[in-house]
Amino acid sequence: MLGDGPVGLAGDDLGTPYLRFDRRGPLAWCVVDRPDSRNALTSAMYFGVRRAVDLVNRDPDLAALIITGTGDVFIPGGELRGREPDRWLDFPDLLGVDSTPFEAIRRSPKPVVSAVNGLAQGGGLLIAMLSDVSVVGESVTVRAPELFRGIADTGYAAYLPAQIGVARARDMLLTGRTVTAREAESWGMFSRVVPDEEVLAEAERVAIQICRTAPQARLHIKRIVNDNYDRVDRMTFDALLYNAEMREGARAFAERREPDWVPPPFRTGRRL
């Protein structure tokens, strides 16, 4: 259950107060709204984004889903400081591959568009990459900092080389470098970069345009295109989740320091 509330989720409830499911005609919007934590996703929020995908696919009145954030942040990844005020107390943890939205977005029969309004990294960048189309603001920056946190993200290892090439994927994953929106577009990570103030309107236009295509034909084309991604090694991801390196990475992030595996001569005294 969510706090002391009922176990079941009804209607458009996404299981957390930090996600909104807004219906605007045939389009549904999943809005990430946790400004006090810069839109960091709790376990329940990861599950809630996946539920938004499922709600759209089960509802004949809805044709597509648009995912966006609030303020100047899209999604910076998962909550690493242990602050999960929306934690589902009846579940030991929701942060497994089966509860995250990545494969649900990749396999969604109905279109999923991301309106990337600001910073996107970690799980947020994966959501944007796996959406059918992502519309990205020109001031957006992205990165994949998982190895700074001790996380062996086998999803990134499968998705990123197919999206941007092996050399660029290695560069991003092994260095944790920050990439600008225009650079990401030139790499093939995204196809549409627009002025920041046009992101939401352009995402809506894109979603409507996709909805004009034939659903069954579109589904098969999407499946064939997305099969270019490699298989995600779920067993390795789950086996290493919450191991010693990930625990140290999370502690270092929360304490605004570098993890203890960084050689002392290479430390800067700042969080990575």
Secondary structure, 3 states (H helix, E strand, C coil): CECCCCCCCCCCCCCCCCEEEEEECCEEEEEECCHHHCCCECHHHHHHHHHHHHHHHHCCCCCEEEEEECCCEEECCECCCCCCCCCECCCCCCCCCCCCCHHHHHHCCCCEEEEECCEEECHHHHHHHHCCEEEEECCCEEECCHHHHCCCCHHHHHHHHHHHCHHHHHHHHHHCCCEEHHHHHHHCCCCEEECHHHHHHHHHHHHHHHHCCCHHHHHHHHHHHHCCCCCCCHHHHHHHCCCHHHHHHHHHHHCCCCCCCCCHHHCCCCCC
